[in-house]
Amino acid sequence: MGMPMGQKIDMEMLRERRLAARKLMEEGVSQADVARRLKVSRQSVSRWAETPLKQLGTVRPFGRKSTIDESLLERLRRCLLAGAKQQGYPTDLWTLPRVRSQIVKLGGPSFSMVHVWRLLGRMGFSPQRPTSRARQRDEAAIAQWKRRQWPRLKKKP
């Protein structure tokens, strides 16, 4: 019943857990046993025991209200998927500063780089490294080196 780290919070589940804890305490189960059964801290159970039942049934979301709405996130998603070149950048590589400036261009607030990183993660994007090869790469020279030099340098055949 406890909330694992990184799991989405279900407000209805929290409400039901608090009410279940209160019901168990009214049946005579000790606070420590209630905490063990519901896999929550004893401090939480103690706080719920002191809270009036009417307030216990109302659960408010944690933290501050988001400063970016879903429509802005959807517009940002479309921009990111269209590519950085489509937005006027010289390469098709999205960087945090570019995403940050794109959010501002779309009418959103100016976030810190860390928050842009978190926002991209929340949107389902993950960091990717572009595959890069030297422009002056000579495949024939590399193949020759592998055939002649590499066997000589290896410790075992």
N, C-alpha and C positions, 0 to 999 in steps of 0.2 A: 504493500500500500504506500510505502514511502516513494518520494520522487527521485529517480536517478538523475545524475547530472546530465544536462544537455537535452533532456526530454521536454517536449512541449507540455505546458501546464494546462490542464483541463479544469476550469473553474468549477464545473458541476461535480467532478470527482473530489475536489478539495472540500466542497460543501458537504457532500455525503460522508466523507471521512470524519469531518468534525462532528456531524450529527451522530454518526455511529459511535464515536468516542464518548459523547455525552450520554448516549443510551446505555453503553456498557457501564459507565460510572454510576448511572442511576440504578442499574441492576446489582450494584455492590462490588464491582470489579475494581481493584485498586488502580491508581493512576499509573504505577509502574507496569502493571500487567497490560493495561490498555495500550501503553506506549509500545510494549513488546509485540503485542498482537497486531497493531496497525503499522509497526515499523516506523515510528516517529519518535521524536525526542520527548523525554519526560517533561521538559520545560513547556513544550507545545501543549501537551495534555493538561498540564497545570493551568496554563493560560486559558485553554478552552473551558476548563471547569469553572473559572471565575467569570467568564464572559456570559452575559445574559443570553438566553436561548434565541431571542429574536435577532440579536446581532450575530450570533454564531451561524445563522442560516444565510447571511449575506456575505458574499466573498467579493472583494474588489481586486482588480488586476494589480500586480506589483509594478513598481517603478513609475517613471514619468511617462506621460503620453507621448507617442511618437511624433516627431516633427516632420515626417515624410509620409504622405498618404499613398494609398494603393494605386491611384491613377498615375502619380508621378513615378512610382516604381515600375509600372507597366510600360510607360514611355521610355524610361531608362533601359529596361530590358530590351525593347525593340531597337534602341540605338546601339546597344552593346552587340546584339546579334547581327545587326546590319554591318558592323565593322567600323574600325576607327577611320579608315580611308573615306568611308561614306560621310563621316562627320567632319572631314577636312584635315585630318592628320596625315603626315607624309607616309607613315607606315601603318599596317593593319594590326598593330600591337596595342592592346589596352594596358595602360599603366594606372596606378592609383591616382597620380596627379591628373591624368587625362579624365578618368572617371569622375573625379572630384569636380573638375571644371565643367564636365558635361552635366552633372547634377545642378550646378549653379545656372548653366545655360537653359536648362529645362524649367527653371523657376524654383528650385529647391534651395535649402540652406547650405552654407559652406561648412562641410564636416571636416573633422580631422582625418588624417590618413588612416589611422587605426579604425575609426568608425566606418570609413568607406570600405575597408577590408572586411569588417564584420557585416556590413550591409550586403556586400557581394556574396558572402557566405550564406547569409539568410535567404538570398535570392536563388541560391543553388549553384552559383559560379564557383569554380575552384581555380587556384593558381596554376598556370601552365607556363612551361618554359619553351620558347621557340627553338626549333631545331636549327642550329647554325653551323655552317661550314665555311671554311675560308674560301674567299673568292679565287685565290691563286692556287687552290688545291689541284695537284697533279696526280690523277688516279694511276697513271702508268708508273710514275716514280714510287708511289706508295706500294704498288703491287711488287715492283722489283725489290724494294727494301724488305718487304715481308718474306720474299723468296730467298734472298741472299743474306741480309744482315740479321734478321730476327732469329733464324736457327742457330747462328753463331753466338748470339747473345744469350739464348736460353740456357738455363743450367742443365735441364734434362731434355733428352731428345723427344 
